[in-house]
Amino acid sequence: MLRDENVCSQSFMVKFEQLKKKFDEKAEVHLDSEYHQQLKVYIERLYQQTCSVELFCDKSFNDIREAEMSNLNRLQKLKNATSYKKDKHKSKRQNEDWG
């Protein structure tokens, strides 16, 4: 929703509140993954900055949009860091027990 320039603060709040409500209804499972912990912190912080603010308007939404895109990119990199291995490293791991 942050990437879509056509989303206004009001539609963002409505959709984010729906998603947050579904998120809160789920049974909490503790995961030690840094990505999952940071994602939970991010969701809570963004909710406090947007839906919990009494006078959240389009100007406020546009002001935080750029910074939040940067934060989302950091989260995505954190997620990808655990699953991405270059091909040259994969072949070394495959042949480890040959020697």
C-alpha positions, 0 to 999 in steps of 0.5 A, a space after each residue: 500500500 505504501 508503494 501505490 501512489 493512489 492510496 490515501 491515508 484514509 484507505 490505508 488506515 481502513 485496510 491496515 486496521 483490517 489486516 492488523 485485526 486479523 494479525 492480532 486474532 492469530 495465536 502468537 508463536 514465538 520465533 527466534 528468527 530476527 526477520 520475524 521479530 523485526 517484522 512484528 516490531 515494524 507492524 506494531 510501530 507502523 500501526 502506532 504511527 498511523 492508525 493510532 494517531 487521531 489526526 492522521 492525514 494525507 500529509 502525514 501519510 506522505 511524510 512517512 511513506 518514503 521512510 517506511 519504504 526504506 524500512 520495508 526494504 531493510 526487512 526484505 533484505 533481512 528475509 532474503 539474507 537467510 535464503 539466498 546463497 550464490 551459486 559458487 557457494 552452493 557447489 562448495 557445500 555440495 562437495 564438502 564431504 568428498 575430501 
